[in-house]
Amino acid sequence: MRRIATLEDEKLAARFGDYLLVQKIENRVDAEGDGSCSVWVHDEDHVETAREMFERFERNPDAAEFAAAGRAAKEIRGEREKERARSRSKVVDVRTTWASRGVSAMGPVTLTLIIASVIVGVLSQLGRDMTILRWLFITEPAGEGYWYYLRRTIEQWQLWRFVTPIFIHFGILHIVFNLWWTKDLAGMIEYQRGSRHLAIFVIVVAVISNYAQYALSGPYFGGMSGIVYALFGYIWIRSRMQPGSGFVMPQSTVVILMLWFFICWFGMFGFSVANVAHTAGLLCGCGAGWLAARWPRR
């Protein structure tokens, strides 16, 4: 940055600074201790051009080209301030955006998912009582002939079965794990995108992940984890491709959920896990997050 001029009159210094700005020469006008003002040019490449302009300005500071610069410079500064305001609005403070939101901030769809799962868990004694579960599995309990029962489900218009397995949980750890992540992940999407968006997302993912799991293992499965991994995949990809979207996915959460994902696939538990539903949900969520970040307006 170089000083190219010093003027006794503050108004004249500001006028010349405005003229330089209109000519796309970044500058700064500083008041000196003796009452004069110095004009500084930021870019060294513009110093000689600015000095030539100052020579013309000294000869006739009231010329039309200098007098008219004030209004144009004001418009330029106004546009820059608007752009700075837009940039500030896109900044996400991870410390306050999500941590400050509690249960009361959850939307109706998130609450419905949690409450419905709890009710089903209580009525079914977390999977031990089949009285209610036989109406929530993707098909009626069956031995062989899975496709016959799936066709029968569609013919009898029991279409809720393609969604309701997400509310079935087997054991306290199963339901606590799933609903804890549902609260955080579904709540974030509902907060950012709205209840309608979340409801459609959950229904579509539930149908895809439940069908995929049924095709490989039959009707005896349940849990919200396919939805959880879809929510996780959506937020994970969206937050990285579009940092200003408002979605936040800490690296620690990525590590925990992906570690759990592979632990389940390698069969390190003594019980069966709906790994296909996990995988289908994760792929759906990542794909939806990629599309949303690539074409956010659509």
C-alpha positions in Angstrom: 0.0 0.0 0.0 1.4 3.4 -1.0 0.5 7.0 -0.1 -0.1 9.0 -3.3 -1.5 12.2 -2.0 -2.1 14.4 1.0 -4.8 17.1 1.0 -5.7 19.7 3.6 -9.4 19.6 2.9 -11.1 16.4 4.2 -14.0 16.7 1.7 -11.6 16.9 -1.2 -9.7 13.9 0.0 -12.9 11.9 0.3 -14.0 13.1 -3.2 -10.7 11.9 -4.7 -11.0 8.6 -2.8 -14.5 8.1 -4.2 -13.2 8.8 -7.8 -10.5 6.2 -7.4 -13.0 3.6 -6.1 -15.3 4.3 -9.1 -12.2 3.7 -11.3 -11.8 0.3 -9.6 -8.7 1.4 -7.7 -9.0 0.3 -4.1 -7.9 3.0 -1.7 -8.1 4.3 1.9 -8.4 7.9 3.2 -6.8 8.5 6.6 -6.9 11.6 8.8 -3.5 12.8 9.9 -2.7 14.4 13.2 -2.2 17.9 11.7 -5.7 17.9 10.2 -4.8 16.9 6.7 -5.9 13.6 5.0 -3.7 11.1 3.2 -4.9 8.9 0.3 -3.4 5.4 0.2 -3.7 3.0 -2.8 -3.8 -0.7 -2.0 -2.3 -2.2 -5.1 1.2 -1.3 -6.1 0.3 -1.7 -9.8 -2.2 1.1 -9.6 0.1 3.7 -8.0 1.3 5.4 -11.2 -2.2 5.6 -12.6 -3.5 7.0 -9.4 -0.8 9.7 -9.3 -1.7 10.8 -12.9 -5.4 11.0 -11.8 -4.4 13.1 -8.8 -2.5 15.5 -11.0 -5.7 16.1 -13.0 -7.7 16.3 -9.7 -5.3 19.0 -8.3 -5.8 21.2 -11.4 -9.6 21.1 -11.2 -11.2 19.2 -8.2 -14.6 20.5 -9.1 -14.6 19.0 -12.5 -17.8 17.0 -13.4 -15.9 13.6 -13.5 -14.8 14.1 -9.9 -18.0 15.7 -8.5 -20.1 12.9 -9.8 -18.0 10.1 -8.3 -19.6 10.5 -4.8 -22.9 8.9 -5.7 -21.4 6.1 -7.7 -19.0 5.3 -4.9 -21.8 5.2 -2.4 -23.7 2.7 -4.5 -20.6 0.5 -4.7 -20.1 0.5 -1.0 -23.8 -0.3 -0.5 -23.5 -3.3 -2.7 -20.4 -4.5 -0.9 -22.2 -4.2 2.4 -25.1 -6.3 1.2 -22.7 -8.9 -0.1 -21.0 -9.0 3.3 -24.3 -9.4 5.0 -25.3 -12.3 2.7 -21.9 -14.0 3.5 -22.4 -13.6 7.2 -25.9 -15.1 7.0 -24.4 -18.3 5.5 -21.9 -18.8 8.3 -22.8 -21.7 10.6 -21.7 -21.6 14.2 -21.4 -25.2 15.1 -21.3 -24.3 18.8 -24.7 -22.7 18.8 -26.7 -23.8 15.8 -27.4 -27.3 17.0 -26.3 -27.7 20.6 -28.7 -25.0 21.7 -31.7 -26.9 20.5 -33.4 -29.3 22.9 -36.4 -31.6 22.9 -38.8 -28.6 22.7 -37.3 -27.6 19.4 -38.1 -30.9 17.7 -40.7 -30.7 14.9 -43.9 -32.7 14.7 -42.6 -35.4 12.3 -39.5 -36.1 14.5 -41.7 -36.3 17.6 -44.2 -38.6 15.8 -41.4 -41.0 14.8 -40.1 -41.2 18.4 -43.6 -41.4 20.1 -44.8 -44.1 17.6 -41.7 -46.2 18.2 -42.1 -45.9 22.0 -45.8 -46.9 21.8 -45.0 -49.9 19.6 -42.1 -50.9 21.9 -44.4 -50.8 25.0 -47.3 -52.7 23.4 -45.0 -55.3 22.0 -42.8 -55.5 25.0 -39.9 -54.7 22.7 -40.5 -57.5 20.3 -41.6 -60.2 22.7 -45.3 -59.9 22.1 -46.3 -60.7 18.5 -49.9 -59.6 18.9 -49.4 -56.1 17.5 -46.2 -56.9 15.5 -48.0 -59.2 13.1 -49.8 -56.1 11.8 -46.6 -54.1 11.5 -44.2 -56.5 9.7 -43.8 -55.9 6.0 -46.0 -59.0 5.4 -47.8 -61.4 7.6 -45.5 -63.8 9.4 -44.7 -66.6 7.0 -42.3 -69.4 6.5 -41.5 -69.8 2.8 -43.1 -68.1 -0.1 -42.1 -64.5 0.8 -43.1 -63.1 -2.6 -46.6 -64.7 -2.3 -47.2 -62.8 1.0 -45.8 -59.6 -0.4 -48.2 -59.8 -3.3 -51.0 -60.5 -0.9 -50.0 -57.4 1.2 -50.4 -55.3 -1.9 -53.6 -56.9 -3.1 -55.2 -56.4 0.3 -54.1 -52.7 0.3 -52.1 -53.1 3.5 -49.6 -50.6 2.2 -48.7 -49.3 5.6 -46.6 -52.4 6.1 -44.0 -51.0 3.8 -43.3 -48.3 6.4 -44.3 -49.6 9.8 -41.3 -52.0 10.3 -39.3 -48.9 11.2 -41.3 -48.6 14.5 -40.5 -52.2 15.6 -37.6 -52.5 18.0 -36.1 -55.6 19.8 -34.5 -54.7 23.1 -33.8 -51.6 25.1 -30.4 -50.8 23.5 -32.0 -51.1 20.0 -34.7 -48.6 20.6 -32.5 -46.2 22.7 -29.7 -46.1 20.0 -32.2 -45.5 17.1 -34.3 -42.9 18.8 -31.3 -41.0 20.1 -30.0 -40.5 16.6 -33.5 -39.9 15.2 -33.9 -37.0 17.6 -30.7 -35.4 16.5 -30.6 -36.2 12.8 -34.3 -36.0 11.9 -34.6 -32.9 14.1 -31.9 -31.2 12.1 -33.4 -31.9 8.8 -36.9 -30.9 9.9 -35.5 -27.7 11.4 -33.6 -26.8 8.2 -36.0 -28.1 5.5 -39.4 -28.4 7.1 -41.8 -31.1 8.2 -43.2 -32.0 4.8 -39.7 -32.6 3.4 -38.8 -34.8 6.3 -42.0 -36.8 6.1 -41.6 -37.5 2.4 -37.9 -38.4 2.9 -38.7 -40.9 5.7 -41.6 -42.6 3.8 -39.5 -43.0 0.6 -36.5 -44.3 2.5 -38.6 -46.6 4.7 -40.2 -48.3 1.6 -36.8 -48.7 -0.2 -34.9 -50.0 2.8 -37.7 -52.3 4.1 -38.2 -53.8 0.7 -34.5 -54.4 0.3 -34.2 -56.1 3.7 -37.3 -58.2 3.0 -35.9 -59.4 -0.3 -32.9 -60.9 1.4 -34.2 -62.0 4.8 -38.0 -62.2 4.9 -40.4 -60.2 7.1 -38.9 -60.7 10.6 -37.0 -57.5 11.0 -37.6 -54.0 12.3 -36.0 -50.8 13.5 -35.4 -47.1 12.7 -31.7 -47.7 11.9 -32.3 -47.7 8.1 -33.9 -44.2 8.5 -31.1 -43.2 10.8 -28.4 -44.0 8.3 -30.4 -42.3 5.5 -30.6 -39.1 7.7 -26.9 -39.4 8.5 -25.9 -39.9 4.9 -28.0 -36.9 3.8 -26.5 -34.5 6.4 -23.0 -35.8 5.9 -22.8 -35.3 2.2 -24.8 -32.1 2.2 -22.6 -30.5 4.9 -19.5 -31.3 3.0 -20.6 -30.3 -0.5 -22.6 -27.2 0.7 -21.0 -25.8 3.9 -23.4 -22.8 3.9 -26.5 -25.0 3.9 -26.9 -25.0 7.7 -26.3 -28.7 8.1 -23.5 -29.8 10.5 -21.9 -33.3 10.8 -19.1 -33.5 13.3 -16.3 -35.9 12.4 -16.8 -37.8 15.7 -20.4 -38.6 14.6 -19.2 -39.9 11.2 -16.7 -42.2 13.0 -19.2 -43.5 15.5 -21.9 -44.3 12.9 -19.6 -45.7 10.3 -17.8 -47.9 12.9 -21.2 -49.2 14.1 -22.2 -49.8 10.5 -19.2 -52.1 9.8 -19.3 -53.8 13.2 -22.9 -54.8 12.4 -21.9 -56.1 8.9 -19.1 -58.2 10.3 -21.6 -59.9 12.6 -19.8 -59.1 15.9 -23.1 -59.6 17.9 -25.0 -62.6 18.9 -28.2 -61.4 17.2 -29.2 -60.6 13.6 -29.1 -57.1 12.3 -30.9 -55.5 9.4 -27.7 -54.7 7.6 -29.4 -54.5 4.2 -31.8 -51.8 5.5 -28.8 -49.9 6.9 -27.0 -50.0 3.6 -30.0 -49.1 1.5 -30.8 -46.2 3.8 -27.2 -44.9 3.8 -27.1 -45.0 0.0 -30.5 -43.3 -0.3 -29.4 -40.6 2.1 -26.0 -40.0 0.5 -27.7 -39.8 -2.9 -30.3 -37.4 -1.7 -27.7 -35.2 0.0 -25.6 -35.1 -3.2 -28.6 -34.1 -5.3 -29.7 -31.5 -2.8 -26.3 -29.9 -2.8 -25.8 -30.1 -6.5 -29.2 -28.6 -7.3 -30.3 -26.9 -4.1 -33.1 -24.8 -5.7 -34.7 -27.9 -7.1 
